[in-house]
Amino acid sequence: MLLNELFLREASIGKSNLSSIPGYVDAVNQMLKQNTSFQMGERGQFTFQPTAGQQIASVNDSIAGKGQNQTGKEVDQVQVGFIFKSPQIKQIAKGTPADQIVFNAGEVAEGIHAIAAFVRLITRPSKQIQLSDLYPIVNRIENGKTLVLQAKEVDSDIADEFRVTLSLKSEQFAAFKQLDKIADYAKLKNIARDVIDDANAESGRFADMYEKNGKFDRVSVIGDGVSGETQTKTDINFDNETERKYKGYSIKAGTTQQMHQVGGGASKLSAEERFDIINKELFGVHGRAQLIDIESGKASFAQLWNSGKYVEAYRKAYEQAVDAINDQLDTDQEENQFVSNLVNALKYWMRRDEEGVVLKQFSGTKKGTYILDAERLNDLQAQGLNLVAQMAPTQDPTLRILDGTSGKVLVEIRAKGEQQKAGYYFRNIINKGPLFVQLTNIANR
């Protein structure tokens, strides 16, 4: 299956957990009563407008209307099962009031981060900003278009030029345009606070410099939550076109520890093909660094999987991985090579192949904002850690690499399985641990 086909299948309501489908059917019917258009495609990038007066009974039914189907083709009907699982559909399925603004806090946070940085840079004389200072720019910004403003330096006639471009999914951008209304929503309030604090601290340093350096500065702030989101980790770019200095940020909101995930493969894959994903894509880091080789466990995995013991199959593979990792950590030479490969893996999982990109996470808690730079992992071997691998005592098969002395987890890999209409589907979820944050956090340094 092609990558975009896999994303398409996972993103449609027909591929939801069996227990969730009745809620999605109800949500579709409610939206049909309101004559609301439906998003289609793996990212909801296409639109289908239904004909009024329809209702459905299952995800196998079709809806008449006009617009684009899941592949972008112009059609006059679509199958319900291929409708994109938009935040709006998800919230209605959960019983959220229809008048509540539906949005993804992480994606809206990308927009707040870009506009906050822009507003902090153009504020002359340079001073601290508040969330309400963003509202005039939010009102002016258009999705996917660039807003250009000039700001005069304080001690000269030079006027620096600042540009901001923000691209969000249409539904997220519609919510972002109502920032004054959603700013007090519980899931966004503390995150927005952290973003403003970060803008005053991080962007503030550059704002102070630009307003009085006596040079013409042209700076672009680019927030892109749409383009290539399955290929890139970068959500925000800062580009000083005058000095050719560039900084990229991957943005996360909330307390999630997930950095990356490796899909377990489509339901039609054989057990052996599923195992190859674990061995070559997960532990082989998509061909970039083979951490370990557990090929010898393929037969055992296949026997368990083909017997319907899906979780046990993944647990067996993870247990073999733990043994293989600890074997490599037993001798100095093998440990050095493993740690080198692990550093490459951790960098890829956090930022893919984009050197210089750092992860900025607005927790919305007392912990505030993390700014994680994977380059600091280059010194991992010199940290004097006693790295070991262990299986965690959790319901989902979970592998942890940690410091045996302090007990702090560096990275965790968890196999999460879900019963779906087409069969059992697994994801290999990669989470950063407290030790990862400790080693890479450059906030306030």
MILUMLO-916645 format. One record per residue: x negated, y, z of N, C-alpha, C, O, CB in turn; residue in three letters. Coordinates in steps of 0.1 Angstrom, whole numbers, plus 5000, padded with zeros to 4 digits. Last residue first. Glycine has a CB too. Layout:
BEGIN
XYZXYZXYZXYZXYZALA ...
***
This chain:
BEGIN
481552865288480052845289479352955281478152965280479652705284ARG 484252865287483652945297482152925299481552955310484352915310ASN 484252555270485052675275484352735287483852665296486552635279ALA 483152335261482252455261483052575266482552685265481752475247ILE 483151995267483852115270482952235270482052235279484652105283ASN 481851745265481951835253482651965255482652055246482751755243THR 481751615289480551625281480651725270479651775266480151485276LEU 484451625299483351675307482051705298481351805300482951585318GLN 485751485279486051625281484851695288484451805285487351645289VAL 484651225283484551295270484751445271483951525266485551235260PHE 485551175309484151195306483851255293482951335292483451055307LEU 488351155305487751265313486351285311485851395311488051235328PRO 488751045270488851025285488251145292487651235286488150905289GLY 490751045241489651095248489851075263490951085268489351245245LYS 492150765224492350875234490950915239490150825242493250835245ASN 493550615197492250655203492450775211492750885206491150675192ILE 495650355189495550495193494250515201493950445210496850525202ILE 496650165164495550165173495250315177494750395168494250105166ASN 499950045160499050155158497950135168498150105180499750295160ARG 502149805145501149845155500349965151500149985139500149725158PHE 505349665141504349755136503449805148503949835158505049875129TYR 507349395131506549455142505449545136504749495127505949345151TYR 509949475107509049385115508349455125508649575129508049315105GLY 511749645096510949565087510049465094509449375087510149645078ALA 512749775119513649695110512849605101513349485099514549785102LYS 510349725145511049805136511849715127511749595127510049895127GLN 508949735176509749655168510549745158511349825163510749565176GLN 505549835180506949875180507749785171507349745160507150025176GLU 502549865200503449795190504849835192505349875203503349645193GLY 499449995203500850025206501749965196501649995184501150175207LYS 496449955217497249905206498749915210499149855220496949755204ALA 493950205224495150125229495950085216496150155207496050225237ARG 490950295236491650255224492750165228492550065235490650175214ILE 489250565251490150455253490850425239491250515232491250495263GLU 486150695263487150685253487950555255487550465261486450675239VAL 485150735290484650815278485750815267486150915262483350765273LEU 486150745323486350695310485950785299486250905299487850655307VAL 484350705352484950795343485050735329484050685324484250935343LYS 482850555370484150505367484950595357486050565354484950495380GLY 480250615377481250705381482650655379483650705386481050835374SER 479050375366478650425379479750515385480150505396477350505378THR 480050305341480250215352479850265366480350215376479450085350GLY 481750505321480550505329480750415341481550445349480050655333ASP 483450325294483350415306481950415312481150325309484450385316LEU 485850235272484350255273484150355284484650475282483650285259ILE 488650025271488050145276486550135276485950035280488550185290ARG 491449895255490049885256489450025261489850125255489349845243LEU 494549745259493849875260492349845263492049785273494449965270THR 497649625251496249595250495449725249495649805240495949505238PRO 500149755273499649755259498149705260497449755269499749895253ASP 500149735301500949645293500549635279500449525273502449695294GLN 496849735317498049795312498849695303498349595299497649915303THR 494049735329495249655334496549725330497349765338495149645349PRO 491749745302492449815312493649725316494249655308492949955307ALA 488649585296490049585293490849655305490549625316490649445291MET 485549775291486549695300487849695293488249785286486549755314GLN 482149835287483449825281484349735290483849635295483449765267ALA 479850085299480349945299481749955292482350055292480449885313VAL 476950285305478150255297478550105297477650025296477950305283LEU 475750465326475850325326477050275318478050245325475750265340ASN 473950755315475150685318474950535318474150485311476250735308LEU 472050955310471750855320473050775324473150735336471150925332GLY 472151125289472951165301472751065312473151085324474351165297GLN 470951065266470051125276470851155289470251215298469451255271ALA 472950985249471950885254471150935265470650865274471050835243GLN 474251225244474951115252473951015257474050985269475951045243LEU 473651445229472751415240473351305249472951285260472651545249ASP 475551465210474251425205473351385217472351315215473651535197ASN 477851575220477651425222476351375217475951265220478751355215LEU 477951825212477351805225477151655228476451615237478151875236ARG 479451815189477951815188477251795201476151755201477551955182GLU 482151845196481551705195480051705194479451605196482251635184ALA 483452055218482452055207481851925207481051895215481452175209ASP 486452185230485552065229484752065216485252075205486351935230LEU 487952375252487352385239486252285238485152295244486752535237ILE 490952375270489752315267489252355253490052365244489852155268TYR 492752595292492352565278491052485277490052535284492252685269THR 494352485322494152595311493752535298494352435293493052685316GLY 494952345344493652315338493352415326492152435322493552175332LYS 497552395350496552465358495152455352494252525354496552425372LYS 498852375316498852335330497752425337497152515331498552185332THR 498652405289499952455296500052415310501052425316501052395288GLY 496552325274497152225282498552275287499452195289496252185293SER 495352365243496052445253496952355261497952315257496852565246PHE 492352285229493552225235494152315246493452345256493352085240GLN 490352275202490852365212492252315216493152305208490952515206LYS 487552125189488952105193489352195204488652205214489151955198LEU 485652255161485852215175487352205178488152255171485252325184VAL 483652205133485052215138485052175153484552065156486052135130VAL 481152135125481352265130482752295136482952395143481052365120GLY 482051905099481051955109481352105113481752185105479651945103GLU 484351695093484251845092483251895103483651925114485651915094GLU 485351445091483951475086483651625085482751665078483851415072ASP 487151435122486851375109485451415104484551415112487951415099ARG 487151515148487151615138486951565124486851645114485951715141ARG 487451285165487851415169488051515158488951595158486851465179MET 486451065150487751055156488351195160489551225160487750965168TRP 483851155144484851145133486251145139487151205134484551015126TYR 482751155170482751285162483851275151484651365149481451315156LYS 482950885176483650985184483751125177484851185177482851015198LEU 481150775157482550745157483450845165484450885160482750605164ALA 478750885164479250915151480750885150481550965144478550835140ASN 478550775189478550915188479150955174480051045174477150975189VAL 478350505182479450545190479650705189480750755188479350505204LEU 475850485169477050465162478350515169479250575162477250315159ASN 474250545192474150635180475450615172476050715167472950595172SER 474950325208475350465213475250565201476150655200474350515224VAL 473950115193475350125195475750265199476750315194475750025206PHE 471150175193471850175180473350185182474050255175471550045172GLN 470650155221470350275214471150285200471650395197468850285211ASN 471449885225472149995231471950125224472850205222471750005246GLU 469449745211470849735207471649845213472549895206471449605210GLU 467249825228467249845213468649845208469049935200466449745206GLN 467949735254467649885251467849905236468450005232466249915256ASP 470749515259469349545256469149685251470049745245468849445245THR 473449535264472649455273471149485271470349465280472949305271ASP 475249645247474749735258473749665267473249725276475849785266LEU 476049435231475149535225474549635236473449685234475849625215GLN 477749305249476549235244475549335239474349325241476949135234ASP 479749495251478849475263477649395259476549415265479649395274ASN 480949465226480349595230479349575241478249625241481449695234ILE 481849205227480849245217480149375220478949385218481549255203ALA 483749215247482549125249481449175239480249175243482948985246ASP 485549395236484949425248483649345250482649395254485849405260VAL 486349245213485649365211484949405224483749455223486649475207ALA 487749035226486549005219485749125216484449125217486948935205GLN 489849195235489049125245487749085238486649095244489749005251GLU 491049275211490449375219489549315229488449365232491549455226TYR 491949025202491049095194490249195202489049215201491649155182ALA 493848965222492648875220491648945212490448935215493148745212LYS 495649165219494949165231493649075230492549105235495749105243ARG 496749105194495949225195495049225208493949265208496849355196TYR 497948865201496948865190496048995192494848985191497648865177ALA 499848945220498748855224497648855214496448845217499248715227GLU 501549085204500749155214499549075219498449125220501649195226VAL 502548865188501948985182501049055192499849095189502949075177TYR 503248585184502648635196501848765192500648755193501848535203LYS 504148445161505048545167504548615180505248685186506348485170GLY 502348295150503148225160504148325166504948285175502348155170SER 500748465136501648385128502648295137503648245132500948285119ASN 499248565157500148655150501248565143502448595143499448745140TRP 497748345165498648405175499648485167500848485170497848495184LEU 496248295141497048185147498148245157499248205157496148085155GLN 494948535137495948495127496848385133498048385131495248435115ALA 493148535159494148645157495248595148496448615152493448775152PHE 491648315153492348315165493448415165494648395169491448345177SER 490448395129491248275129492148275141493348245141490448155129ALA 488848625137489948635127490948515128492148535128489448645113LYS 486548635152487848615159489048615150490248615155488048725169GLY 484448685137484548545141485948525148486348415150483448515151SER 484448965133484948875122485248735127486148665122483948875111GLU 483649175148484449065155485048975145486048915148485449125164ILE 481149395152481649305142482349185149481649105156480649255132ASP 480949745161480849595164481449515152482149575144481449565178ILE 480749985146480349975161480049835165479049805171481550025169LEU 479750095118480249965123479849945137478649905140479749845114GLN 480650385104479750335114480350205120481350215127479450435126ALA 482250425082481150525085480150475096479050515095481850655091ARG 484450275075483250265067482050355071481050355064483550285053GLY 486350345094486650365080485350365072485150455063487350505079HIS 485150235117485250375116485450415101484750505096484150455122VAL 485049975124484150015114484250155110483550205101484349925101GLY 487049955142485649935147484649965137483449975140485449795153PHE 489150025122489050075136487550075141486950175143489949995145LEU 488349905098488850045098488750105112488250215113490250055093GLU 487349645104486649735094487049875095486249965093486849675080LYS 488949525125487549505124486749615116485749665119487149375119ASN 491649615119491049625133489449625132488849715137491449515142ILE 491849535093492049675096491449705110490749805112493549715097ILE 491549265095490549335088490649485091489649555092490649315072ASP 493949195107492749185114491549265108490749325115492249035116PHE 495649225085495849315097494549315106494049415111497049265106ARG 494749025069494649165064494749265076494149365077495649195053GLU 495548805084494148825081493848965077492849025081493648725070GLU 498348825084497648835097496148865094495548945102497748715105ALA 499349025055499048895062498348925075497849035078498248805053SER 501849285052500449235053500349105060501049075069499549345060LEU 504349385054504149275045502749215045502449115039504449315031LYS 504349605071504949475076504649355067504549245072506449485078SER 501149775069502549755065503049615070502249525072502849775050ALA 498949865096499249815083500749785081501449775091498449685081GLY 498250005119498049855118498349795105498049675103498749795129GLY 496450315117497650235116497350085114496250045109498450285104GLY 494650465141494450385129495650295128495950215137493150295130VAL 494250795153494950665153494650595140494450665130496450685156GLN 492951045176492950985163493850855164494050805175491550945157HIS 493151155201492351225191492551175177492451245167490851205195MET 495351205229495051135216494251225207494451335205496351105209GLN 496051315252494651275251494351215237493151185235494351185262GLN 498251585258497951465251496451445250495651535249498551475237THR 499251805272498251725279497851605271497251515277498751695292THR 499552095249500052005259498851915265497751955263501051915254GLY 498352105216499052165227499552065237499951955232500252255221ALA 495452155195496352065202497052145213496452235219495651935207LYS 493752235166494552275177495452165182496052095174495352395172ILE 490452275155491552185155492352215167491852225178491152035154SER 488852545139489352485151490452385148491352405139489952595160TYR 485852675125487052605124487552545137486752495145486952495113GLY 484152955114484452875125485752805123486752875120484352955139LYS 481553125097482753045096482952965109481952915114482752955084TYR 480053405081480153315093481453255094482553315092479753395106LYS 479353595062479453455058479353365071478753255070478453415048ARG 479553855068478353795073478353645069477353575072478253805088GLU 481953905054480853995052479553925056478553935049481054125061THR 483853725061483353725047482153815045481453795036484553765038GLU 484253525087483753665085483153665071481953625069482753705096ASN 486853325094485853345083485553495082486353575078486353295070ASP 488353075111487953215112486753235102485753165103487553245127PHE 491052845108489752885103489553035106490453115104489552855088ASN 492952585122492652735122491252755118490352695122492952795136ILE 492952315118494252385118494052535117494852605111495052355131ASP 491252035107491152175109492552245108493252225098490252235099THR 491251775101491551805115491651955117492051995128490451735124LYS 492551625071491751725078492151735092493351725096491751855071THR 494351455059492951445055492051525064490851505064492751475041GLN 496951515066496451375068495051355064494451245067497351275060THR 497251775058497251745073496851595076496551565087498551775079GLU 497051925034496151815037496051765051495051725056494751845033GLY 498652205046497852145036496952035041496152055050496952255029SER 499852275072500552205061499552125053499652005051501352295053VAL 498952455090499452335095500152255085500952165088500452375106GLY 496552685091497152595081497652465087496852375090496152565070ASP 495553005095496252895102496952805092497952855086497152945113GLY 492853205092493753115084494253005093493552925098492953065072ILE 491653515092492153415102493153335094494153385089492753475115VAL 488853685080490053615077490453515088489553445092490053545063SER 487254005079487453875087488853815083489853885083487353905102VAL 484854215071486054165065486254025071485453935068486054155049ARG 483354505083483554365085484854325079485954395080483654325100ASP 480854735080482154695075482254545076481454465071482254735060PHE 479254845110479154775097480654745093481554725101478354645098LYS 479154935136478755025126478654965112477955015103477455085129GLY 480154795157478854755152478354835140477254815135478954605148ASN 482554835170481554935172480154895167479154945171481354975187LYS 484454645166484954775167483854885168484055005166485854795179GLU 483154395167483454455154483854595155483654675146484654375149TYR 482854345195481654365186482054435173481354535169480954235183MET 485354315204484554415211483354455202482854565201484054375224ASP 486154105189486854235187485954345193485854445187488254225194ALA 484653895199484353945185485054085183484454165176484853845175PHE 485753875224484353895223483953955209483154045208483553765226ARG 488453815219488053945225486653975223486254095222488453945239GLY 488553555211488653655201488253795206487753875198490053665195SER 488153455239487353415227487353525216486353565212487853285222GLU 489953615256488553575260487753545248486653605246488553445269ALA 492353665243491653775250490253735254489353825254492453805263ASN 492853405234492653515225491953625231491053685225493953565219ALA 493353275259492153235250491853345240490653375238492553105243ASP 495653395268494453405276493153375267492153435269494553315288ASP 497353315247497053455249495753475257494953555254498253525255ILE 497353035252496853085239496553235240495453275235497953065228VAL 498453015277497052975275496553035262495353065262496952825276ASP 501053105271500253185281498753145279497953235279500653155295ARG 501952905255501753035249500953125258500053205254503153105247ALA 502052695274501052685263500852825257499652855254501652585252ILE 504052785290502752785296501652765285500552815286502652665306ASN 506252775271505952895279504552895284503752995282506852905290LYS 507052545258506152635251505552745260504452795257506852695239LEU 508852395272507752315265506752415258505652365254508352225255LYS 510652585281509752515290508552455283507452455289510552415298ALA 510952885263511352745264510252675273509052705271511452685250TYR 510153145260510453105274510952965275511352915286511553195280ASP 509853175233508653185241508853145256507953105263508253335242ALA 511953165216511453035221510353055231509952955237511052955209ILE 512453445211513553365217512953235223513453185234514553325207LYS 510153545199510653615211511753535218512053555230511253745207ASP 509953365177509053355189509553425201509353375212507653405186LEU 511153315154511953345165511153335178511753295189513253255166GLN 509253225137509753355134510653405145510953525146510453365121LYS 509052955146507953055149508453195147508153285155506753025141PHE 511252845133511252855148510252955152510553035161510952715154ALA 510352865107511652925110511752945125512253045130512752845105ALA 508052705108507952845106509152925110509153035115507552875091PHE 509252455112508352505122508252655121508152735131506952435123GLN 510452425087511252415099510552475111511052555119511652275103GLU 508352435069509352535068510152535081510552645086510352505057SER 505052415083506252345077507452445078507452515088506452205083LYS 502952705078503552595087504652535079505152585069504152665100LEU 500352915074501252815066501652705076500852635081500452755054SER 499153235074499753135082500653045074501553095067500553195094LEU 496553455073497353365065497853255074497053185080496653315053THR 495253775078495853655084496753585075497653645069496553695098VAL 492453995078493453915070493953805079493253735086492953875057ARG 491054305082491454185088492554125080493554185077491754205103PHE 488454525077489554465071489854325078488954245078489454455056GLU 487354845093487254695090488554645085489654695087486854625103ASP 486355145084487655075087487454925083487254895071488855135079ALA 484255395095484355265089485655195093485955195105483155175092ILE 483655625108484755625099485055495092485855485084484555735089ASP 482955545143482555575130483855585121484955555126481555475124SER 483655445168482555555168482155585153481055645152481455505176ASP 485655255164485855365174484855475173485155595176485755305188VAL 486855165132485955155143485955275152486355385147484455135138GLU 490255095122489055185122488155165134488655145145489555335122LYS 491554825105491354885118490054965118489054915115491354775129ALA 493954705082492654765085492654825099493754875104492254875074GLN 495454405071495554525078494154575081493154505081496254515092LEU 497354175053496054245054496254375061497154455057495454265039VAL 498653855051498953995056497554055058496654005065499753995069LEU 499353615028498353675035498753825039499253895030497053685028THR 501653325030501153455024500253525033500253505045502353545020LYS 502853115043501953085032501353215025500553195015502653005022GLY 505553295054504953165053504053145041504553165029506053055054ASN 504753625064505553535055504753405054503553405054505853595041GLU 504853865090504253755083505153675075506253645080503453675093ILE 506454045104505954085091505353965083505453965071504854195093ARG 507153935129508153985120507754015106508554005097508754115126ASN 504553895139505353775136506553815126506953745117505953715149VAL 503854155144503154085133503953965129504053925117501754045137ILE 505554225165505654295153504954225141505454235129504954435155PRO 504854015185506154015178506154105165506754055156507154065188TYR 502454035198502453955186503753975178503753955166502353805190LEU 502954165222502154235211502154165198501854215188500754265216ASP 504053975238504954065231504254145221504954195212505654155241SER 501753855250502553785240503453875232503553855220503353675247LEU 499154115251500254025257500953955246500853995235501154115266GLN 495654185252496954185246497854095254497454015262496854135231ILE 492954405262493754285263495154295257495654405257493854245278GLN 491254595236491854575249492654445249492854385239492754695253LYS 489554825216489754685220490254675234489754745243488354615219SER 491555105204490355045210490654905216491754875219489855135222PRO 492654835184491654935186492255055194493355105190491054985173ARG 493354525174493754615185492554705187491554665193494154545198THR 492654325157492954455151493354565162493554675158494154445142ILE 492054105173490954165165491354305160490454385159490654075153LEU 494454045184493354085193492254155185491654245190492853965201ARG 495853965161496354085169495254135178494954255179497554055177VAL 494453735155494553845145494853975153494254075151495553815134PHE 494953565177493553605173493553725164492753815166492853485166ALA 497753555175497153615187495653655184495253765188497153515198ALA 498053415150498553555152497953625164497553745163500053555152ILE 496853165157496353245146496753395147495953485145496853195132ALA 498453085179496953095180496353185169495553275172496252965180HIS 500953065169500653165179499153195180498753305182501253115193ILE 500552855151500952985146500653095156500153195153502352985142GLY 499952645168498952685158499252825153498352905151498952585146GLU 502252635183501152685190500052725180499252815182500552585200ALA 503952495165504152645167502952705174502652825172505452655176VAL 502752245168502652315155502952465156502252545150503652255145GLU 503252185195501952185190501752265177500852335175501452045188GLY 506052195197505252295204503852295199503252405198505252255219ALA 508352175171507252105177506252205183505752295177506452015166ASN 511852265176510452285170509452195177509752145188510052435172PHE 515052405175514252275175512852305169512752365158514952165168VAL 517052595195516052605184515152485186514452465196515252735185ILE 520352495202519052505207518052505195518152425186518652395217GLN 522852435192522352575191520952595197520452705196523352665198ASP 523252165197523052215183522552355182521852385172524352195175ALA 521552015224522652105219522252155206521052185203522852215229PRO 520351675220520051815223521151905217521651875206518651855216THR 520551405216521651475223521351615227522051675235521951395236GLY 518651275201518551265216519551335224519551335236517151325220LYS 519451345176519651205180519451185195520051095200518551125172ALA 518651615177520051585177520351435181521251405188520651605163ILE 515851565176516451635188517951605188518551585199516251785188GLN 515451445151515051375164515751435176516251365185513551385165LYS 516451645134517151515135516751445148517651385154516751435123ILE 514451845140515851865142516651735143517451725152516451955130GLN 512051725133512251755147513751775150514251745160511451875151PRO 512751475108512451605112512651625127513451555133513251715104SER 512151225092512551235106512051375111511051385118511851115114LYS 513651235059512451265068512951285082513951345085511751395063PHE 515450975045515451105050514351125060514051035068516851145057ILE 515650715037514450785033514450925037513551005034514350775018PHE 518050615045516850565052515650635048514650625055516750415048GLY 519950725028519750785041518450735048517850815055520950745050VAL 519050784994519450685005519050745018518050805020518650555002GLN 520551044975519450984982519950884992521050894997518651094989VAL 521551194943521851124956520551064962519651034955522851004953GLN 520551334922521951374927522451284938523551294943522851364915ASP 517151464920518151354920519551414924519651524929517751234929VAL 513851514911515151584912516251474910516251394900515351684901GLU 511251384932512051374919513451444921514051424931512151234915LYS 509851364955509951494949510651494936510751604929508551544947GLY 510151134968508951144960508851274953507951304946508851034950THR 512551144982511351134990510051144982508951164987511350994997GLN 514251384960514151264969512851264976512051354976514451134961ASN 515751714958514651624956514751504965515151514977513351694958GLN 519051794947517851824953516751724950516851654939517951844968GLY 522451744956521451784946520251834953520251894963522051904938LYS 524651474963524351614964523351654953523451594942523651644978GLY 525451194984525551264971525151414973525451464984526951244965ALA 523750935001524451065002524351134988523251144982523751155013ILE 524150585009523650695001524450825003525650815006523650654986SER 523250355035524250425027523450535019522350575022525250495036ASP 521450245052521450195039522450265030522450245017521750045039ASN 521950345077520850405070520650355056519850395048519550385077VAL 525550375079524250305082523150375074523450465065524350155079SER 527750535075527850435085526550365089526450305099528850325080ALA 528450885069527750755066528050665078528450695089526250785064ILE 530351135052529951075064529350935060529550885050531151055074GLN 531051455035530551315035530251265049529951345058529351295026GLN 531651725030532751625032532351485033533151395032533751645022GLY 529451865004530251875017531251755017531751705007530952005017ALA 526451714992527751764989528651765002528551665010528451684978THR 523151815006524351725003525551794999525751905002524551635016PRO 520151894993521351964998522551864995522951844984521552094991GLN 516851825001518051774994519251835001519451825013518151614995PHE 513451904997514751935002515851874994515851884982514952095003THR 510051825008511051834998512451855004512651825016511151704989PHE 508451795029508051905020509151915009509052015002506751875014GLN 508251605050509451695049509251805040509951905041509751745063GLY 506051455047505851565056507151655056507051765062504651645052ARG 506951255030506251215041505951325051505651295063504951155037GLU 510451335020508951325018508251295031508851295042508451445012GLY 512951575029512551455023511051455022510351555022513251425010MET 515451735049514051725045513751585040514151485045513051775056GLN 518751835040517851735046516451755041516251775029518351595044PHE 520952105049520152035040519251945048518951955059519252135032SER 524252095064522852125065521952045055522251925053522252095080THR 526952085069526452105056525052155055524652245048527352205049ASN 527851995093527452135092526952175079526452295077526352155103GLN 528351735087529451815090529151965090529952045086529951785104LYS 525751655083526651655072527851745075528251815066527051515068LEU 524751665109524251755100525051765087525151875081522851725096MET 526251455120526451585125525951695116526551795114525751595139GLN 525251245105526651275103526951415109527751485103527551175110ASN 522551235114522851265100524251315098524551405090522551145091VAL 523051165141522451295138522751335123523051455120520951295141ALA 524150905138524951015144524451155140525151245138525050995159ASP 521850785128523050785120523950895125524550975117523750655120VAL 520150815150519850885137521050895128521250995121518650825130TYR 521350645168521250795171520950875159521450985157520150815181GLY 520950395155522350455157522350605160523150675156523050375168PRO 518050375156518750405144520150455146520650545139518850275135ILE 516750305179516950445177517850475165518350585163515550505174SER 516550025180517350095190517650235188518550295193516750075204SER 514649985160516049945158516950005168518150045164516149785160LEU 512550255152512850145161514350115159515150205157512550175175ASN 512550355117512550385131512750245139513150145133513650485135SER 512750365090511650285096511550305111510450275116510350315089LYS 514750535083514950395081513950305087514150185088515050365066GLY 513650785085514450735096514750595095515050525105515750815097ILE 510150815076511550815073512350745084511850665091511850745060SER 507450795082508150925084509650925082510251025086507451035076ALA 506550555073506550575088507350705091507950715102505150595093GLU 506750585045507550485052507650515067508750495073506950345050ARG 504850785041506250805037507150705045508250745050506450785022LEU 502550665049503050785056504450805053505250835062502250915053PHE 502350475029502450435042503050545051503850525059501050395048LEU 502150625006503350545007503450505022504650495027503250424998GLU 499650745010500850835010502150755011503050805017500850924998ASN 498050515008498050585020499350675021500050675031496850675022LEU 499450224992498750354991498950425004500050415011499150434979LEU 499249885000500050005000499150125000498250135008501050005012MET 
***
